[in-house]
Amino acid sequence: MPQRTLRFKIHQDGRVEETVEGFTGHSCNEATKNLEDALGEVTVQNKTSDAFISNQNEHLKQLNNESNVTF
């Protein structure tokens, strides 16, 4: 499992910049949801290429649940 890192940069005007590394797919949103809710409104969100990587096992489980085919 890759190292997972959350970095925060607090600007002088009060903006908080968050950088998330080591998460794939929607897991970064799940990992940061509580922090973002506590910090306030998210105004800009830029996704890295890791955000578009899906977990193959989760995808196969979803396909299995949606069909009568067993993998």
C-alpha positions in Angstrom: 0.0 0.0 0.0 1.4 3.4 -0.9 2.1 6.1 1.6 -0.9 8.4 2.1 -0.2 12.0 2.8 -2.4 15.0 3.5 -0.7 18.4 3.3 -2.2 21.8 4.3 -0.9 25.2 3.4 -2.6 28.1 5.2 -2.4 31.4 3.3 -2.2 34.8 5.0 -5.7 35.6 3.8 -7.1 32.5 5.6 -7.4 30.2 2.6 -6.4 26.6 3.2 -4.8 24.7 0.4 -5.0 20.9 0.8 -2.9 18.4 -1.2 -3.7 14.7 -1.0 -1.3 12.0 -2.2 -1.4 8.2 -2.2 -5.2 7.8 -2.6 -6.9 6.5 -5.7 -10.4 7.0 -7.0 -13.0 8.3 -4.5 -11.0 7.3 -1.5 -9.4 10.8 -1.3 -12.8 12.4 -1.0 -13.7 10.0 1.8 -10.5 10.6 3.6 -10.8 14.4 3.6 -14.6 14.9 3.9 -14.6 15.5 7.7 -11.7 17.9 7.5 -13.2 19.8 4.6 -16.6 20.0 6.4 -14.8 21.4 9.5 -12.8 23.9 7.6 -15.6 25.4 5.5 -16.7 25.7 1.9 -14.5 24.1 -0.8 -14.2 26.7 -3.5 -11.8 24.9 -5.9 -11.0 21.2 -6.4 -8.4 20.0 -8.8 -8.1 16.3 -9.2 -4.8 14.5 -10.0 -4.5 11.5 -12.2 -4.7 9.3 -9.2 -8.4 10.4 -8.7 -9.3 8.6 -12.0 -7.7 5.3 -11.0 -10.4 2.9 -10.0 -9.9 0.0 -7.7 -10.3 -3.1 -9.9 -11.5 -5.3 -7.0 -14.3 -2.9 -6.1 -15.3 -2.7 -9.8 -15.5 -6.5 -10.0 -17.6 -6.6 -6.8 -20.0 -4.1 -8.2 -20.3 -6.0 -11.5 -20.9 -9.2 -9.5 -23.6 -7.5 -7.5 -25.3 -6.2 -10.6 -25.4 -9.4 -12.5 -25.9 -13.1 -12.1 -22.4 -13.8 -13.3 -19.8 -15.0 -10.7 -16.2 -14.1 -11.2 
